[in-house]
């Protein structure tokens, strides 16, 4: 079963991701901090990781976490999608050395988001 790891401290976003993908046969696991996200990624080996840019936790923000995923041989092949309510965060704030596989600014069109993630899962 494909699995999405959603790392975001916004409970409404977590609920939205579950409502979009669980009826489509996708397991969704949630992490609310950067530290929890790193631990969950290692233990669940998800198919896709959604990462909020602004995250609580000792590791730091989502950019640092995304870099850690891409530097880890066990996780680097997993697509990482950055998600943020900061608008324009991708173009204005993305560090040059952080590879990621997509970016969605909140609010986003659910259909576009769903379709993009489903393509990554297939």
SULUR-V72745 format. One record per run of one state. SS is the DSSP state (helix for helix, strand for strand, loop for the rest). FROM is the first residue (numbers start at 1). LEN is the number of residues. Records with the same first field share a line. If there is no record, write none. Layout:
BEGIN
SS: FROM-LEN + FROM-LEN
END
This chain:
BEGIN
loop: 1-2 + 8-3 + 25-2 + 32-2 + 45-3 + 53-9 + 72-7 + 85-4 + 94-8 + 106-4 + 122-1
strand: 3-5 + 27-5 + 48-5 + 79-6 + 102-4
helix: 11-14 + 34-11 + 62-10 + 89-5 + 110-12
END
